[in-house]
Amino acid sequence: METNHESRMLGEEKISHLLLRFSIPCIMGLLISAFYNIVDQIFIGNSELGYLGNAATGVSFPVICVANAFAFCIGDGAASFLSICAGRRDTDGAHKCVGSGITAAATIGLIMTLVCEVFALPLMSLFGASEQTLAMSVEYFRIVAAVFPFYLLLNVMNSMIRADGSPTYAMITMLLGAVLNIILDPLFIYVFKWGIAGAAWATAIGQLASFAMCAAYFFRPKSFKLTKKSFLPDRSVLQRMVALGISAFMTQISVVVVSLTSNMILAHYGALSKFGPDIPISVFSIQTKVYTIVNSIVIGIVLGGQPILGYNYGARKLDRVKETFRIVLIASVVIGLIATVLFELCPQWIIGLIGGGSALYEEFAVMTFRIFLSLTLVTCLVKMSSVFFQAIGKPTRAMALALIRDIGCFTPLALLLSRALEKAQPGSGIYGILYAAPIADLVSLGVILWLTVSFFKNMKK
């Protein structure tokens, strides 16, 4: 499937050099993707729309995460499958994997667009839009949802391009869309006065441009050759891809559950507190997207190691698997520690960058960064470990890590703590969701240690 040179490179070259070569473009590509949303928040927050505009865009975030869930499931599953095929010299499985993945992504994207356009109003109401933000939320959401087929294909193709040994090209495709977004946001919002629709159109146009560049790559890929038959879905290949990508899917679905639960808690208990319903939702929208930047760096590091891990695990070079994991682990710890220090010491600076608000807005934002994100290091390790197990074809362990923190711990804790605090002291239920996060992180840390240590003890067997 790959050339002899590429096989020798993955199987023999120094791990640290390989990780630098693959991870830096992955990190940049994911960071650029994360900046899509954060750029919108910055321009909206500093416009006349203010924090209400940020609240309106934040309400649509859970549905966008559903689109991400399907895209990452197919894309990451295909990338892992391609890397394992490389180690096993399976050329037939490679082209079927790519073609089947593209067809599946296009089909799911079309279905999502139809559903979202028809049910935009009830969806935005369900996900926490208030009377003040509902109209803006629907306007923003309908524009973004219209390009879901291209958005899914963009993310799926980008993962395949990285796995095909072209991480720099994958990075440039994302950079193209981000640059367009940054240019068009101020033009549409400030000059043309399109308001929140301007932010949505800037995002949509950037995504279409990135998709077009990704699609061009598949006319001349490195390690597989596509034919018309490649695009006929192969059931066995799709099942294998989904198995490998299911942890990525569940990770995003857990984000949807957390976002939906959080928005409901924030709207309900926020209305009973001094902050009101819109300030907490706006703040959580911002912290989610700021944390996504940290998350992108960690996931970019381990995704850069995905071809190395998949190839060497497929070729049974287990010492190289261990070495790759060790380096990725150290890098993830460093990133987590740096992020934690910034969130604890400099929350006002981060908040001011995106757009300030009232004194109550700043008060709740500072508490959110210092309490909710106090154990960012652990959440980084959760994401890193989940992608690691996915890369070596261990979907059960990957899925367990994807679910334990958000679904297993945070969601029930947020509901219980908020209710208990509100009952103990009216107006304080809003704080329950803040303290639920670090408690869930501590539980997750124990699960990570158990699954990882047991795997490496039994790996040779």
C-alpha angles and dihedrals in degrees: 000000000000128000119265089251093056091046092052090046094056094039102040115016119101110280096225091054092048092049092052091049095049104029101052094060090043092051092047092048093050093043090052089051091050090050090060090077099031091053090054089051092051096050094041093045092052094046130078088274091070122169091339089063090051090049089052093053091044092059091063093050096093092057091048087052089056089056089048090050093060093040094050093043092055096034099045091040091052092046092052091045092050092051092049090047088054091056091048096040090237104161096165094056092049100062092040089052093053097044095044091048094052093049092048093049093050092049095049091046093054092049092049093050092053093048094045096048092050097043101032096121099050091042093055091046091050093050095055110275111159127212088267096052105030098093092047092046093053092046093051095042097051092055094047092045092053091072098043093117091057092041092055093045091048093056095041093048091045091057091048092050091053091049089049089064099261106107092148092057089048090052093050092052090057092043091056092057094044094051091050090049092051091049096045099042097071091036094054097036103039106022104033092032093223092146117198091351088062091058090049094049092048090054094045094050091048091052092049091053092050091048092053092053092047091050091052091059093064093067088070111022122167108229107024139038121221124215132175089266090057090072094057103102112251108209098206093047092047091050091052092047092049091048090053094043099040093098090056089049093050091046090058093042088053087054088053092050091046092047093048093045092044094049091050092048093044093049095045102041092031089061088053092050135067090260099064124216101287101052096058093045091049092048093048090049089056097044091049092055094043090051089048087066091058091043091051092056093051095044090045090057094051094039087054086057092047097093089045093048095043095046096046094042089050089048090045094239091146098170089062090050090054093047092050091050092050094053093044090049094052092048092049092051092051093049091047093051094048092049092048092053091050093048092049099043105029110033093127091057092052092047093048092052093058096042133289132235140178125332089261090052092053092044094055092042093054091049091049094054095043099044108023093045097036093114099041088139091068094047088053090054091049092055093043094050093046093054091045093057090044091053094055094045101259101130097164094060091040092053093047090056091044092056107034099073103041105025102025099042118007101048098051092039092052091052095045098043094046092051093045094049093047090051092048094047122006112237096026099087090096089071093061093078091053095056094042091071101061091043090053090048092056092052090048091053091062092050092049092053093048097048096042098045093046091049096053092045090056100033097101091051 
